[in-house]
Amino acid sequence: MKHGKKYVEAAKLIDRAQQYEAAEAISLVKKSATAKFDETVEVHIRTSCDGRHADQQIRGAVVLPHGTGKTVKVLVFAKGTKLDEAQAAGADHVGGEELIPKIQNEGWLDFDVVVATPDMMGVVGRLGKVLGPKGLMPNPKAGTVTMDVTKAINDIKAGKIEYRLDKANIIHCPIGKASFSEDQLEQNFTALMDAIVKAKPSTVKGQYLKSISLATTMGPGVKVVSNRY
């Protein structure tokens, strides 16, 4: 893959063979963000889990102290008074059964997170084939299946992110924008790492986190010392 001049210049700042302490890695990542837009800073964590086994799955959520820098659109499936509660809490879209054909047939996906009350999961379950592959299916472990829709919406709007293993047993998460200060990014990174360390399945033996790298949307990856965690 051919990279542009800016990427090549940014890559020169980084020793690909070296693992950096988190603070230095964040500093390098900020310096390597050269795109014309405010790039997202992402963490990629390779684990030694085997997600094919239910007892080695990792899935949860954490509220980043400084948010993600992104405005998140929330869709809430609810009924009765919970619809009004969701609207009052600042949900971008609220509804019930009537939204199913809009999503299924019209391909409407103008939202980033889906929250559902438990009594609506029978309805939402019909959207599994659409929402599942996009990682949008509400899940109790992520706090998105709940009767407390106000707390769920507030947490999401405040910068709550979900983490989970992909098919290659890697976790990918945003921790902010390149325009964030180094301190803000470091605090967000620490909050995420603390949550992932706590989520270690008891059945995983040996080194849990094989590698950790930080990168901006368009920038080169920077390796972080992984045996700290």
Number of C-alpha atoms within 10 A of each C-alpha: 3 6 9 8 9 14 17 14 12 18 19 11 14 19 12 13 8 11 18 19 13 22 16 15 23 25 16 22 25 23 15 26 25 18 14 6 10 16 19 23 26 21 24 17 22 20 21 17 24 17 18 10 9 9 13 19 17 21 16 16 19 21 19 24 18 17 22 24 17 12 12 18 17 21 22 28 26 25 18 9 8 20 20 14 17 27 18 10 16 15 25 15 17 22 19 16 14 9 15 16 12 12 15 15 8 9 10 12 13 12 14 14 19 23 31 30 21 17 14 17 18 10 17 22 14 12 17 15 11 16 18 12 9 10 16 18 21 25 18 14 12 19 23 26 23 18 16 15 25 17 15 24 27 14 18 26 21 18 22 22 21 22 20 19 19 14 10 11 19 21 20 18 20 25 29 27 22 27 16 18 13 18 13 18 27 20 16 23 24 16 16 23 17 13 15 22 12 8 14 17 16 8 11 14 10 8 13 17 19 16 18 23 21 25 25 26 18 16 24 22 23 28 23 22 17 19 11 8 13
